[in-house]
């Protein structure tokens, strides 16, 4: 009968698993909202019937992809664009000329 020895590599660390409370604190979302998103597809690993842990990178990527987390810089740029007055036909033509290299 052979046994397999488990070796650890000193440079490898386990994934940063977080509780729902820790993920809520890291993302600024309410803990109850984190828990509500699990049935909607938020990647979670069940410890038992009621408790989950989350891989931080995986969970944050899902939250961003599904619009639950917004990059503040993107939000600021979007607000500027949304609040800008519409372009005139002349302005649009000038921008188009610059973008296609005709200017």
C-alpha positions in Angstrom: 0.0 0.0 0.0 1.5 3.3 -1.0 1.0 6.6 0.6 1.2 10.0 -1.0 3.1 12.7 0.9 1.7 16.2 0.6 4.3 18.8 0.0 3.9 22.5 0.3 5.7 25.0 -1.8 6.9 28.0 0.2 5.9 30.5 -2.5 2.4 29.3 -3.0 -0.4 30.7 -0.9 -4.1 29.6 -0.7 -6.5 31.8 -2.5 -7.7 34.7 -0.4 -11.1 33.3 0.6 -13.3 35.7 2.4 -16.5 35.4 4.4 -19.6 37.4 3.1 -18.8 40.0 5.8 -15.2 40.4 4.7 -16.3 40.6 1.0 -18.9 43.1 1.9 -16.3 45.3 3.7 -13.8 44.9 0.8 -16.4 45.9 -1.9 -18.6 48.4 0.0 -21.7 46.3 -0.6 -24.0 45.2 2.2 -23.4 41.7 3.5 -27.1 40.9 2.8 -26.6 42.0 -0.8 -23.6 39.7 -1.1 -25.7 36.8 0.1 -28.6 37.7 -2.2 -26.2 37.6 -5.2 -25.2 34.0 -4.6 -28.3 32.5 -6.2 -27.9 35.0 -9.1 -24.4 33.5 -9.9 -21.9 35.2 -7.6 -19.2 32.5 -7.3 -19.2 31.1 -3.8 -18.0 28.0 -2.1 -20.4 26.4 0.4 -19.0 25.5 3.8 -22.4 24.1 4.8 -26.0 24.9 4.0 -25.9 28.5 5.2 -22.2 29.6 5.1 -20.2 30.5 2.0 -16.7 31.7 1.3 -15.6 33.7 -1.7 -12.4 33.8 -3.7 -11.8 37.6 -3.6 -10.5 38.0 -7.2 -13.2 35.8 -8.7 -16.0 37.5 -6.7 -14.9 41.0 -7.5 -14.5 40.2 -11.2 -18.1 38.8 -11.2 -19.4 41.8 -9.4 -17.8 44.2 -11.8 -18.9 42.2 -14.9 -22.5 42.2 -13.6 -22.6 45.9 -12.7 -22.6 45.6 -9.0 -19.3 47.4 -8.6 -18.5 50.5 -10.6 -15.0 51.8 -11.1 -15.2 55.4 -9.7 -13.1 56.8 -12.6 -15.4 55.2 -15.2 -18.4 56.5 -13.3 -17.0 60.0 -13.3 -16.2 59.9 -17.0 -19.6 58.5 -17.8 -21.2 61.3 -15.8 -19.2 63.9 -17.7 -20.2 62.4 -21.0 -23.9 62.0 -20.0 -24.0 65.7 -18.9 -22.3 67.1 -22.0 -24.4 69.0 -24.5 -25.0 67.3 -27.8 -22.5 67.9 -30.6 -23.4 70.1 -33.4 -23.0 68.7 -37.0 -19.9 70.8 -37.5 -18.3 69.5 -34.2 -19.1 65.9 -35.1 -17.6 66.4 -38.6 -14.4 67.8 -37.1 -14.1 65.0 -34.6 -14.7 62.4 -37.4 -12.0 64.1 -39.5 -9.4 63.9 -36.6 -10.3 60.2 -35.9 -9.9 59.1 -39.5 -6.7 61.1 -40.0 -8.1 63.6 -42.5 -7.3 66.7 -40.4 
